[in-house]
Amino acid sequence: MKIRIQTKLFLAMLAVACGVVACMFLVMRWSFHRGFLDYVNKADLERVESLAGVLEEAYALERSWRFLQDDPRRWRRLLRASLPDQFREPGRQPGQMRPEPRHLFARRVVLLDAGKQGIFAPPDLPENLPLKPLLHEEKTVGYLGLLPLKMIADARQLRFVTEQKQAFAIIALAMVFLAALVAIPLAQRMVKRIRVLASATHRLASGHYDTRVPVESSDEMGRLSRDFNTLALTLEKHEQTRRQWIADISHELRTPLSILRGEIEAMQDGIRAATPQAIGSLHGEVIRLSRLVNDLYDLSLSDLGALTYSKADTDLAEALAQALDLYRPEYAGKGISLETDLPTGTACPLFADSKRLHQLYSNLLENSLKYTDPGGRLRVFVERGDAAATVHFQDSGPGVPEGDLDKLFDRLYRVDSSRNREMGGAGLGLSICRSIVEAHAGTIAAFPSPLGGLWVKIELPMSG
């Protein structure tokens, strides 16, 4: 049989409460019994003081202790005379003696003569028993002592102790009952919060990523609720990204495929002749589609950690110069001024994959070529530090809103939200750039360019 967590919590809290109450009951019972015994002993010691005065007066009249030895009843009368009025048994005549139990006061009083010989004393008198000297004319004529009470034997005292123990037991049971009343709603409240989290977890597992739980406290349960909400928000964003990714990829693939299909069907129907220009257009769409597939493949390998890098000692400026030389004709054809400032005579050694660096620079140059207005400028320069080298790409307008700068390196992200791709590209180039830079333990970031466009800053650690 499965026991619910609410029952387990209730039983655990009740067990703890019962254990605490039981310990308190035992400690209080022991403490009361011991304290009451000390109280009785102290009361009897006060009675001993009173008895000592009575005995000193009697000795002053008789001049010896023989009167007690010859008449033991007189000893009992002196003992009774020392009893406080509130402890006298009602209904008895002053001359009548009530029988005392073995362990009561009369059985424990010790009277010794001046030589400490027993007058009224047990044969096994303890050696360390406190004795009070009895004086007559400033001389010690005897000693009076009291054997300590080891257990309570008086009926009234026993009845009082029993009543107190019963009261303690009733109080303990009441505390246990109160603990049970408190434990039930407390366990229900804790389980209620757990049930809310469990229900929300089931909804989250079913794909309802908009599920949230209320945060009602700052304890562990509250922190767990906040963590759950953070997890749900992260999953919701990932789901939105996944759907956007699928939609963007579908569109990016559909566009060149639609163009290819339309061109080929037009040639098949004889509407368009298979001229070199038509074949060139088809070839351009195939190249665009192939580039998109290759970019997606590279990103998927990067996510899996399977993107290969053949790192070796290389020079940053040399790899950058090769990429710049490759794109100079295209920049000149569009009327964009390409300004470079590369270090000469000073190497920037890197332990890197030269092919991936070329891909990095090519993607950045391609991006600037596509989005920089004709007649604009692109400025590329390198700064060499003690441990790292920084490459700067600064182009002219149009610029990028500051709110979009952090998103430029997201996959398929473009500043415009439409599906128009007249400028070409699928928004994957900068994502691949970030993967390459991070694989080389570097950083890449985007800022507003002093020239009015985009400023991409790449920092790579040097190996020298």
Backbone torsions as a table, in degrees:
resi	resn	phi	psi	omega
1	MET	NA	128.4	179.9
2	LYS	-82.4	133.6	178.1
3	ILE	-98.7	126.9	-179.2
4	ARG	-65.6	153.9	-178.8
5	ILE	-65.0	-30.4	176.4
6	GLN	-63.0	-42.4	178.0
7	THR	-65.4	-40.2	178.5
8	LYS	-62.4	-44.5	178.6
9	LEU	-63.0	-43.1	179.5
10	PHE	-62.0	-46.2	-179.6
11	LEU	-65.2	-38.5	179.6
12	ALA	-64.6	-47.2	179.3
13	MET	-65.2	-39.1	179.0
14	LEU	-66.9	-38.6	178.5
15	ALA	-64.1	-42.3	177.8
16	VAL	-62.8	-44.4	179.4
17	ALA	-62.6	-43.1	178.9
18	CYS	-63.2	-40.3	177.8
19	GLY	-62.9	-43.4	179.1
20	VAL	-65.3	-44.3	-179.9
21	VAL	-63.9	-41.2	179.3
22	ALA	-62.8	-43.0	178.1
23	CYS	-63.9	-43.2	177.9
24	MET	-62.1	-40.7	179.8
25	PHE	-62.5	-46.3	-179.5
26	LEU	-65.4	-42.3	179.9
27	VAL	-65.5	-44.8	179.4
28	MET	-64.6	-38.7	179.2
29	ARG	-64.2	-46.2	178.6
30	TRP	-64.4	-42.9	-178.2
31	SER	-65.8	-40.8	179.1
32	PHE	-65.9	-44.4	-178.9
33	HIS	-61.4	-44.0	179.5
34	ARG	-68.1	-41.8	179.6
35	GLY	-66.2	-40.2	179.0
36	PHE	-66.4	-37.7	177.0
37	LEU	-63.7	-40.7	176.3
38	ASP	-63.7	-39.0	178.8
39	TYR	-62.5	-44.3	179.1
40	VAL	-62.6	-42.4	179.2
41	ASN	-63.2	-41.7	178.7
42	LYS	-65.3	-38.9	177.5
43	ALA	-63.4	-39.2	178.6
44	ASP	-68.8	-34.2	176.4
45	LEU	-64.8	-36.6	175.3
46	GLU	-64.7	-36.4	177.2
47	ARG	-66.9	-33.9	177.1
48	VAL	-62.2	-39.3	177.7
49	GLU	-60.4	-43.8	178.7
50	SER	-65.3	-40.5	179.4
51	LEU	-65.6	-35.4	179.0
52	ALA	-61.5	-40.6	177.6
53	GLY	-63.9	-41.4	178.7
54	VAL	-63.0	-42.8	-179.0
55	LEU	-67.4	-37.5	178.6
56	GLU	-63.8	-37.8	177.9
57	GLU	-68.2	-41.3	179.7
58	ALA	-66.5	-38.5	179.0
59	TYR	-66.0	-35.5	178.9
60	ALA	-63.6	-29.4	178.7
61	LEU	-82.6	-39.6	-173.8
62	GLU	-94.0	-19.7	179.3
63	ARG	66.1	10.0	175.5
64	SER	-167.4	174.4	178.9
65	TRP	-98.1	8.2	-177.1
66	ARG	-67.5	-28.1	-178.4
67	PHE	-63.3	-28.7	177.6
68	LEU	-80.2	-37.4	179.3
69	GLN	-67.8	-34.6	-179.5
70	ASP	-80.2	-25.4	-176.2
71	ASP	-133.1	84.9	-179.2
72	PRO	-62.0	-24.8	-179.9
73	ARG	-65.3	-33.4	178.2
74	ARG	-65.1	-34.9	175.8
75	TRP	-60.9	-41.7	179.7
76	ARG	-69.3	-34.9	177.2
77	ARG	-65.8	-38.6	176.8
78	LEU	-64.7	-38.2	176.7
79	LEU	-63.5	-41.1	-179.7
80	ARG	-68.3	-34.4	179.5
81	ALA	-64.6	-25.3	179.1
82	SER	-83.7	-6.2	-178.6
83	LEU	-75.5	128.1	177.6
84	PRO	-60.5	151.7	-175.7
85	ASP	-60.9	-37.3	-176.9
86	GLN	-68.2	-15.2	179.4
87	PHE	-101.5	0.4	178.1
88	ARG	-73.7	143.0	-178.3
89	GLU	-76.9	122.8	-178.3
90	PRO	-68.3	151.1	177.0
91	GLY	92.4	-5.7	-179.9
92	ARG	-102.6	145.3	176.9
93	GLN	-73.9	152.2	-178.5
94	PRO	-56.0	-30.4	-178.2
95	GLY	-86.3	-11.0	-177.8
96	GLN	-86.2	144.0	178.9
97	MET	-107.7	131.7	175.2
98	ARG	-90.3	140.3	-179.9
99	PRO	-65.5	136.3	180.0
100	GLU	-107.4	143.0	175.7
101	PRO	-64.0	166.5	-173.9
102	ARG	-60.2	-37.9	-172.6
103	HIS	-94.7	9.9	-178.5
104	LEU	-83.5	-171.2	-167.2
105	PHE	-58.3	-48.2	-174.4
106	ALA	-61.3	-31.9	-179.6
107	ARG	-79.0	-14.6	-175.0
108	ARG	-106.6	-7.0	-179.9
109	VAL	-77.1	134.7	-179.3
110	VAL	-117.4	125.9	176.8
111	LEU	-121.8	122.0	-179.9
112	LEU	-119.7	152.8	175.9
113	ASP	-81.7	-170.7	-175.9
114	ALA	-65.7	-26.6	177.8
115	GLY	-90.6	12.0	179.9
116	LYS	61.5	34.4	172.5
117	GLN	-95.1	139.8	-172.1
118	GLY	-69.4	129.6	170.7
119	ILE	-99.9	-54.8	169.8
120	PHE	-129.7	96.3	-175.8
121	ALA	-159.9	148.2	176.8
122	PRO	-72.9	157.3	-179.1
123	PRO	-67.4	-31.3	-178.4
124	ASP	-99.3	63.4	-178.3
125	LEU	-72.5	128.8	178.9
126	PRO	-63.0	143.5	-177.3
127	GLU	-72.7	-32.5	-176.5
128	ASN	-96.4	23.7	-179.4
129	LEU	-72.0	125.7	177.0
130	PRO	-63.9	131.4	-178.2
131	LEU	-122.2	139.2	176.5
132	LYS	-102.9	122.2	179.6
133	PRO	-67.0	139.6	174.0
134	LEU	-102.4	126.0	-171.0
135	LEU	-112.5	145.1	171.4
136	HIS	-144.7	120.3	-176.4
137	GLU	52.6	46.2	176.4
138	GLU	61.4	23.7	175.9
139	LYS	-122.4	143.8	178.7
140	THR	-78.9	118.4	-178.4
141	VAL	-109.0	-5.8	179.4
142	GLY	178.3	-179.4	-179.4
143	TYR	-136.8	142.0	179.2
144	LEU	-122.9	130.1	179.6
145	GLY	-138.0	171.9	-179.0
146	LEU	-139.5	121.2	175.4
147	LEU	-68.0	133.3	-177.8
148	PRO	-66.0	143.9	179.2
149	LEU	-77.4	123.0	-178.8
150	LYS	-92.6	-24.4	179.8
151	MET	-152.7	154.0	-179.5
152	ILE	-83.1	127.0	-178.5
153	ALA	-124.1	-14.1	179.6
154	ASP	-68.1	136.2	-175.8
155	ALA	-62.1	-41.6	-179.5
156	ARG	-67.1	-42.3	178.6
157	GLN	-64.9	-41.5	178.0
158	LEU	-63.3	-39.1	178.9
159	ARG	-65.3	-40.1	178.2
160	PHE	-64.5	-44.2	178.9
161	VAL	-62.8	-41.1	179.6
162	THR	-63.0	-42.3	178.4
163	GLU	-62.6	-40.2	178.6
164	GLN	-66.2	-40.5	177.4
165	LYS	-62.6	-40.4	177.1
166	GLN	-64.0	-39.4	177.5
167	ALA	-63.6	-41.8	177.1
168	PHE	-60.4	-41.9	-179.5
169	ALA	-64.3	-41.7	179.0
170	ILE	-63.9	-42.3	178.6
171	ILE	-62.7	-41.3	179.1
172	ALA	-62.5	-43.6	178.8
173	LEU	-64.6	-38.9	177.8
174	ALA	-64.2	-38.5	178.7
175	MET	-66.2	-39.4	177.2
176	VAL	-63.8	-42.8	179.0
177	PHE	-64.1	-41.8	177.8
178	LEU	-64.6	-39.4	177.6
179	ALA	-62.5	-38.3	178.1
180	ALA	-65.4	-40.5	178.8
181	LEU	-64.6	-35.0	179.0
182	VAL	-76.8	-36.7	-175.9
183	ALA	-67.7	-33.4	-176.9
184	ILE	-63.3	-55.1	179.1
185	PRO	-67.0	-31.5	179.0
186	LEU	-65.2	-44.1	177.8
187	ALA	-64.6	-38.5	178.3
188	GLN	-64.2	-39.7	-179.9
189	ARG	-66.0	-44.0	179.6
190	MET	-64.5	-43.2	-178.8
191	VAL	-68.4	-32.6	178.5
192	LYS	-61.0	-43.1	178.8
193	ARG	-66.9	-36.0	177.7
194	ILE	-67.4	-39.5	179.3
195	ARG	-65.0	-38.4	177.8
196	VAL	-61.9	-43.8	178.4
197	LEU	-65.1	-40.8	-179.9
198	ALA	-64.2	-43.4	178.7
199	SER	-63.7	-41.5	178.4
200	ALA	-65.5	-35.5	178.2
201	THR	-64.5	-40.7	177.7
202	HIS	-63.7	-40.7	178.7
203	ARG	-66.0	-39.7	179.4
204	LEU	-64.8	-41.5	179.0
205	ALA	-66.1	-23.2	179.3
206	SER	-84.4	-0.5	177.4
207	GLY	101.1	5.2	177.8
208	HIS	-89.3	82.8	-173.5
209	TYR	-77.7	-5.3	175.8
210	ASP	-86.9	7.3	-179.7
211	THR	-70.5	133.6	176.3
212	ARG	-135.1	154.3	176.7
213	VAL	-118.5	146.0	179.6
214	PRO	-72.4	141.7	176.2
215	VAL	-99.3	107.5	-172.5
216	GLU	-106.3	-3.5	-177.6
217	SER	-154.6	175.1	178.8
218	SER	-111.9	14.7	179.4
219	ASP	-86.8	-163.6	-178.1
220	GLU	-61.6	-38.2	178.9
221	MET	-66.4	-38.9	176.7
222	GLY	-64.2	-41.7	177.6
223	ARG	-65.2	-37.6	176.8
224	LEU	-64.1	-38.2	178.2
225	SER	-65.2	-42.3	178.0
226	ARG	-64.1	-41.2	177.8
227	ASP	-63.8	-37.9	177.5
228	PHE	-62.7	-44.6	179.6
229	ASN	-63.7	-38.4	176.9
230	THR	-63.8	-43.5	177.4
231	LEU	-61.3	-44.1	-179.8
232	ALA	-63.5	-39.9	178.8
233	LEU	-64.8	-41.2	178.5
234	THR	-63.2	-44.0	178.3
235	LEU	-64.9	-37.0	178.8
236	GLU	-64.4	-43.0	177.8
237	LYS	-64.5	-41.1	178.4
238	HIS	-63.6	-38.3	179.0
239	GLU	-66.6	-41.3	176.6
240	GLN	-63.4	-40.4	178.2
241	THR	-63.9	-40.7	179.9
242	ARG	-62.8	-44.2	179.9
243	ARG	-66.4	-41.4	177.8
244	GLN	-63.6	-38.6	178.8
245	TRP	-61.4	-45.8	-179.4
246	ILE	-64.1	-42.2	179.9
247	ALA	-64.8	-42.9	-178.9
248	ASP	-67.4	-43.2	179.7
249	ILE	-63.2	-41.1	179.4
250	SER	-60.9	-41.8	179.6
251	HIS	-68.4	-43.4	-178.2
252	GLU	-63.1	-35.2	178.5
253	LEU	-78.4	-34.6	-176.3
254	ARG	-69.7	-34.8	-176.3
255	THR	-61.5	-56.4	179.1
256	PRO	-66.6	-33.3	178.3
257	LEU	-66.1	-37.6	178.2
258	SER	-65.3	-40.6	178.7
259	ILE	-64.8	-45.1	178.6
260	LEU	-60.2	-44.6	-178.9
261	ARG	-63.3	-44.0	-179.8
262	GLY	-63.9	-43.1	179.7
263	GLU	-63.9	-45.5	-177.9
264	ILE	-66.0	-43.3	178.8
265	GLU	-63.6	-35.7	177.3
266	ALA	-64.2	-39.3	177.2
267	MET	-67.9	-39.2	179.8
268	GLN	-65.0	-36.6	-178.9
269	ASP	-83.7	-2.0	179.1
270	GLY	79.8	7.0	179.8
271	ILE	-71.5	-34.7	-179.2
272	ARG	-128.1	136.2	-179.4
273	ALA	-80.6	151.4	179.1
274	ALA	-80.9	66.4	-180.0
275	THR	-81.8	163.6	175.7
276	PRO	-57.2	-33.2	178.8
277	GLN	-66.6	-41.3	179.4
278	ALA	-66.2	-42.4	177.9
279	ILE	-62.7	-38.6	178.3
280	GLY	-63.7	-38.3	177.3
281	SER	-63.9	-43.4	177.7
282	LEU	-63.0	-40.4	-179.3
283	HIS	-64.3	-37.8	177.9
284	GLY	-62.9	-41.0	178.2
285	GLU	-67.5	-36.4	176.8
286	VAL	-64.6	-42.2	177.9
287	ILE	-61.4	-43.3	179.1
288	ARG	-62.8	-42.5	179.2
289	LEU	-66.5	-40.7	179.1
290	SER	-64.5	-39.8	179.4
291	ARG	-64.7	-41.8	178.8
292	LEU	-61.9	-44.4	179.7
293	VAL	-64.6	-41.0	179.1
294	ASN	-64.5	-39.7	177.6
295	ASP	-64.0	-43.5	177.5
296	LEU	-62.0	-39.4	179.5
297	TYR	-65.5	-42.2	178.6
298	ASP	-63.2	-41.7	179.4
299	LEU	-66.0	-39.0	178.4
300	SER	-65.5	-38.9	176.3
301	LEU	-65.6	-37.4	178.3
302	SER	-64.5	-40.7	177.9
303	ASP	-62.9	-38.1	-179.3
304	LEU	-81.5	-6.7	-176.7
305	GLY	73.6	20.3	-176.9
306	ALA	-107.3	5.5	178.4
307	LEU	-72.5	117.6	-172.5
308	THR	-79.8	143.9	176.5
309	TYR	-132.7	125.0	176.6
310	SER	-102.6	85.4	-173.4
311	LYS	-83.0	141.8	177.2
312	ALA	-156.0	169.4	177.6
313	ASP	-67.3	123.9	-178.5
314	THR	-144.3	165.9	-179.7
315	ASP	-106.2	125.2	-176.7
316	LEU	-60.7	-46.2	-176.6
317	ALA	-64.1	-36.6	-178.9
318	GLU	-66.4	-45.1	179.2
319	ALA	-65.1	-37.4	178.9
320	LEU	-68.1	-39.0	-179.9
321	ALA	-64.1	-37.1	179.1
322	GLN	-64.0	-42.0	179.2
323	ALA	-67.5	-39.2	179.2
324	LEU	-64.0	-42.0	179.1
325	ASP	-61.5	-34.7	-178.8
326	LEU	-68.1	-32.3	-175.1
327	TYR	-99.5	-4.3	-178.9
328	ARG	-57.9	-43.4	178.9
329	PRO	-61.7	-39.2	-178.2
330	GLU	-68.1	-40.0	177.5
331	TYR	-65.0	-40.3	178.5
332	ALA	-65.0	-37.6	179.5
333	GLY	-65.5	-28.5	179.1
334	LYS	-93.6	-4.3	178.2
335	GLY	79.2	25.8	179.0
336	ILE	-100.3	128.5	-179.8
337	SER	-77.9	124.4	179.9
338	LEU	-104.2	107.4	-177.8
339	GLU	-106.7	128.7	-177.6
340	THR	-127.7	148.9	176.3
341	ASP	-142.8	87.9	-176.7
342	LEU	-105.3	146.5	-179.8
343	PRO	-66.2	134.9	176.8
344	THR	-119.7	136.4	-179.6
345	GLY	82.8	-12.9	179.1
346	THR	-123.9	118.8	-178.6
347	ALA	-79.8	152.9	173.6
348	CYS	-118.7	80.1	-173.6
349	PRO	-69.0	134.8	176.7
350	LEU	-130.9	149.4	169.6
351	PHE	-101.6	93.2	-169.1
352	ALA	-148.9	170.3	175.0
353	ASP	-90.4	111.0	-175.5
354	SER	-62.7	-34.0	178.8
355	LYS	-67.7	-40.1	178.8
356	ARG	-70.2	-34.4	175.5
357	LEU	-64.5	-40.8	177.3
358	HIS	-62.4	-39.9	177.1
359	GLN	-64.1	-39.6	177.8
360	LEU	-60.1	-52.6	-178.8
361	TYR	-65.1	-39.0	-179.6
362	SER	-63.4	-41.7	179.0
363	ASN	-62.5	-41.2	179.3
364	LEU	-67.8	-42.2	178.3
365	LEU	-66.1	-38.8	178.3
366	GLU	-64.4	-40.8	-179.7
367	ASN	-64.3	-44.3	179.5
368	SER	-67.3	-37.0	179.6
369	LEU	-63.9	-37.1	-176.7
370	LYS	-73.7	-39.4	-168.4
371	TYR	-105.8	-3.3	176.4
372	THR	-88.2	132.0	-178.9
373	ASP	-64.3	147.4	176.3
374	PRO	-56.0	141.8	-176.8
375	GLY	84.2	4.0	-179.0
376	GLY	-85.4	-165.6	-176.6
377	ARG	-135.6	149.9	169.5
378	LEU	-131.5	124.1	-179.3
379	ARG	-113.9	123.4	179.9
380	VAL	-122.0	124.1	177.9
381	PHE	-148.0	161.3	-175.1
382	VAL	-122.5	136.7	173.7
383	GLU	-115.5	128.1	-178.1
384	ARG	-104.5	122.0	177.2
385	GLY	-104.0	-168.4	-179.5
386	ASP	-71.6	-39.1	-175.4
387	ALA	-123.1	-7.5	-176.7
388	ALA	-147.3	158.5	175.9
389	ALA	-118.3	140.2	-176.7
390	THR	-118.8	128.0	178.6
391	VAL	-107.2	132.1	-177.4
392	HIS	-117.6	133.0	172.6
393	PHE	-119.8	110.0	-179.4
394	GLN	-122.1	119.4	178.9
395	ASP	-119.1	169.0	178.8
396	SER	-86.7	-177.7	-173.6
397	GLY	-61.5	164.0	6.9
398	PRO	-78.2	154.0	-179.1
399	GLY	-89.9	-178.4	-179.9
400	VAL	-119.0	131.3	177.2
401	PRO	-56.6	142.8	-176.8
402	GLU	-60.0	-30.6	179.1
403	GLY	-68.2	-17.3	-179.2
404	ASP	-100.4	-4.9	-175.1
405	LEU	-63.3	-41.5	-178.5
406	ASP	-70.4	-16.7	-177.5
407	LYS	-96.3	-5.0	-175.9
408	LEU	-60.5	-29.1	-176.3
409	PHE	-92.1	3.3	174.5
410	ASP	-76.4	151.8	-176.7
411	ARG	-69.5	136.9	177.0
412	LEU	62.1	16.1	179.6
413	TYR	-88.1	133.4	173.2
414	ARG	-133.9	150.3	-176.5
415	VAL	-60.0	-39.6	177.1
416	ASP	-80.7	143.4	-176.9
417	SER	-94.7	-1.9	-179.7
418	SER	-79.6	176.1	-179.8
419	ARG	-95.6	5.4	-177.4
420	ASN	-71.1	130.8	-179.3
421	ARG	-125.3	40.6	-177.8
422	GLU	-63.3	-29.1	-179.1
423	MET	-81.2	-8.2	-179.2
424	GLY	82.5	168.6	179.9
425	GLY	86.0	158.0	-177.7
426	ALA	-121.9	9.9	-179.4
427	GLY	77.6	24.9	-179.7
428	LEU	-107.8	-16.2	-173.7
429	GLY	-61.5	-47.7	-179.2
430	LEU	-69.0	-30.4	175.5
431	SER	-64.1	-41.3	177.6
432	ILE	-66.1	-36.7	177.3
433	CYS	-59.9	-44.7	179.4
434	ARG	-63.3	-40.4	179.0
435	SER	-62.2	-40.8	-179.3
436	ILE	-67.1	-44.9	-178.4
437	VAL	-64.1	-44.8	179.9
438	GLU	-65.1	-32.3	177.0
439	ALA	-67.5	-20.0	177.4
440	HIS	-102.5	18.5	176.9
441	ALA	62.1	30.9	179.4
442	GLY	-110.8	-174.7	178.1
443	THR	-131.6	151.5	177.4
444	ILE	-138.8	137.6	-177.9
445	ALA	-149.7	159.3	-178.5
446	ALA	-120.0	140.1	-179.5
447	PHE	-139.5	164.0	171.9
448	PRO	-66.6	134.2	-176.8
449	SER	-81.9	142.3	173.7
450	PRO	-61.1	-19.4	179.8
451	LEU	-86.9	-2.9	177.7
452	GLY	104.8	-7.6	-178.8
453	GLY	-111.0	-126.2	-175.7
454	LEU	-112.5	140.5	177.8
455	TRP	-119.1	112.9	177.5
456	VAL	-105.8	125.8	-176.4
457	LYS	-117.0	123.1	-178.5
458	ILE	-118.9	128.6	178.1
459	GLU	-120.2	123.6	-178.2
460	LEU	-125.1	135.9	179.1
461	PRO	-72.5	137.8	178.5
462	MET	-87.7	155.8	-177.0
463	SER	-95.6	-12.7	-176.4
464	GLY	-89.5	NA	NA
